[in-house]
Amino acid sequence: MTAPLIRPARADDAPALSALGRATFVETFVEGFAIPYPPQDLEPFLDAAFGVETTAASLADPAGAWWVAEVDGAVVAFATTGPNSLPHPDGRPSHAELKRLYVGKSTQGLGLGTKLLALALDWMDRHGDGPQWIGVWSGNLKAQKLYAAYGFEKAGEYDYPVGNWRDHEFILRRG
C-alpha cells in the first residue's frame, strides 16, 4: 500500500465518491450500528443521497468544498463542507457545516479522518461568518468524541429522514 494522498476532489471523482458514500453509509449504519432501515426507505435514500448525479452537482457547487484521500489510486475517504443547512434556530446558511466525513472501513485507523477534518475546519474558518455546525447520529459516540476534541458541543437535536424512517441526530456547534 502506498502512502495516502489527500487532495481536493475533482469532477471526475463523482462516481468513486458516490460508491464510497453509499458503501460507507451501509457499513456504518446498517452493518455497524445495526439500524433496521426498511428496504423501501433505505434504497431510495441511498440512490438520492449518493447518486452520481447528486454527487456531481455537489462537487460543482462553488459554495462548498470536497477533499478526498486516495490509497493506491482509489478514493478511500472524503470530507465535504458547505453552507449550514441544519435545523437550528441560531443556524444560518452563511455559517459553515461539515456535511460528511466518511472513511471506508478498510482504511480506518490510518488518520485519514483526522487529516480530512483539519482541512474541512480550516475551510469552515475561512468561509463561514459564525459558528460551525455538524449533524451526527445520536448513537455514534466515536464521532461525537472526535468532534468534541475539536471544540464542538451539542446545541440541539433533530430527526434526519431516511425515507420514512427517522434517525435521531445531534446538532453540534463550535464557536
C-alpha positions in Angstrom: 0.0 0.0 0.0 1.3 3.4 -1.0 1.1 6.4 1.4 -2.3 8.0 1.3 -2.7 11.1 -0.8 -5.1 13.8 0.3 -6.2 16.3 -2.3 -9.2 18.5 -3.4 -11.9 16.5 -5.1 -12.4 16.8 -8.8 -15.4 16.4 -11.0 -14.2 13.1 -12.3 -14.3 11.8 -8.7 -18.1 11.7 -8.6 -18.5 8.0 -9.4 -16.0 7.0 -6.8 -17.4 9.3 -4.2 -20.9 8.1 -4.9 -19.9 4.5 -4.5 -17.8 5.2 -1.3 -20.5 7.3 0.3 -23.1 4.6 -0.3 -20.8 1.8 0.9 -19.7 3.7 4.0 -23.2 4.6 5.0 -24.2 0.9 4.8 -21.1 -0.3 6.6 -21.5 2.2 9.3 -25.2 2.5 10.0 -26.7 -0.7 8.7 -23.9 -3.2 9.4 -22.0 -1.4 12.2 -24.9 0.1 14.2 -27.5 -2.3 13.0 -30.1 0.3 12.3 -33.0 -1.7 10.9 -33.9 0.6 8.0 -36.8 -0.8 6.0 -35.6 -1.5 2.4 -38.3 0.6 0.9 -36.8 3.6 2.8 -33.1 2.7 2.6 -32.7 2.1 -1.1 -34.4 5.3 -2.4 -32.4 7.3 0.3 -29.1 5.8 -0.9 -30.0 6.4 -4.5 -30.9 10.0 -3.8 -28.1 10.9 -1.3 -25.3 9.1 -3.1 -26.3 9.1 -6.7 -23.6 10.0 -9.2 -25.7 13.0 -10.4 -26.3 14.3 -6.9 -22.6 13.9 -6.1 -21.5 15.6 -9.3 -23.9 18.5 -8.7 -22.5 18.9 -5.1 -18.9 18.8 -6.4 -19.7 21.6 -8.9 -21.3 23.8 -6.3 -18.9 26.7 -5.6 -20.4 27.3 -2.2 -18.9 24.1 -0.8 -15.7 22.1 -0.9 -14.7 18.5 -1.0 -11.4 16.6 -0.3 -10.6 13.0 -0.9 -8.0 10.6 0.4 -6.6 8.1 -2.1 -4.6 4.9 -1.5 -3.1 3.2 -4.5 -5.2 5.4 -6.7 -8.5 4.5 -5.1 -10.7 7.0 -3.2 -11.0 5.6 0.3 -12.2 8.6 2.3 -13.7 12.1 1.9 -15.0 15.2 3.6 -17.4 17.8 2.3 -18.4 21.2 3.6 -20.7 24.0 2.6 -23.3 26.4 3.9 -25.1 25.4 7.0 -28.5 23.6 6.4 -29.1 22.2 9.9 -32.4 23.0 11.5 -31.3 25.0 14.5 -32.8 28.4 15.4 -29.3 30.0 15.6 -28.1 28.4 12.4 -27.7 30.5 9.2 -26.8 29.5 5.6 -23.8 31.9 5.9 -22.4 29.6 8.7 -20.3 26.6 7.6 -21.3 23.0 8.1 -19.3 19.8 7.8 -21.7 17.8 5.6 -20.0 14.5 5.6 -16.7 12.9 6.8 -16.6 9.3 5.6 -13.7 6.9 5.8 -14.1 3.5 4.3 -13.9 0.6 6.7 -10.7 -0.9 5.1 -8.7 2.3 5.7 -10.0 3.4 9.2 -7.2 3.9 11.7 -4.8 5.5 9.2 -5.5 9.0 10.5 -7.3 10.0 7.3 -10.5 11.2 9.0 -8.4 13.5 11.3 -6.5 14.9 8.3 -9.7 15.5 6.3 -11.3 17.1 9.3 -8.4 19.5 9.7 -8.8 20.6 6.1 -12.6 21.0 6.5 -12.3 23.0 9.7 -9.7 25.3 8.0 -12.1 25.8 5.1 -15.0 26.4 7.5 -12.9 29.0 9.4 -12.3 30.9 6.2 -15.8 30.6 4.6 -18.3 30.9 7.4 -19.3 34.0 9.3 -20.5 32.5 12.5 -20.5 29.2 14.4 -19.5 25.9 12.6 -22.1 23.1 12.5 -22.1 19.3 12.3 -25.0 16.9 12.4 -24.1 13.5 13.9 -26.2 10.4 14.6 -27.1 10.3 18.3 -25.7 6.8 18.7 -22.3 7.5 17.0 -20.3 8.1 20.2 -17.0 7.7 18.4 -17.8 10.6 16.1 -19.2 12.7 18.9 -16.0 12.2 20.9 -13.8 13.2 17.9 -15.8 16.4 17.3 -15.8 17.3 21.0 -12.0 17.1 20.9 -12.2 19.9 18.3 -14.4 22.1 20.4 -17.9 21.1 19.1 -20.7 20.9 21.7 -24.2 19.6 21.5 -26.5 22.5 20.5 -29.7 20.7 19.5 -31.4 17.6 18.1 -33.5 16.8 15.1 -34.8 13.9 13.1 -32.9 13.0 9.9 -35.1 11.4 7.3 -34.0 8.1 5.7 -37.2 7.7 3.6 -40.0 7.5 6.2 -37.5 6.3 8.8 -36.1 9.0 11.1 -32.6 8.9 12.6 -32.3 10.9 15.9 -29.4 13.3 15.3 -27.5 15.7 17.4 -26.6 19.1 16.1 -23.1 20.1 17.2 -21.8 23.7 17.2 -18.3 25.2 17.5 -17.8 28.9 18.1 
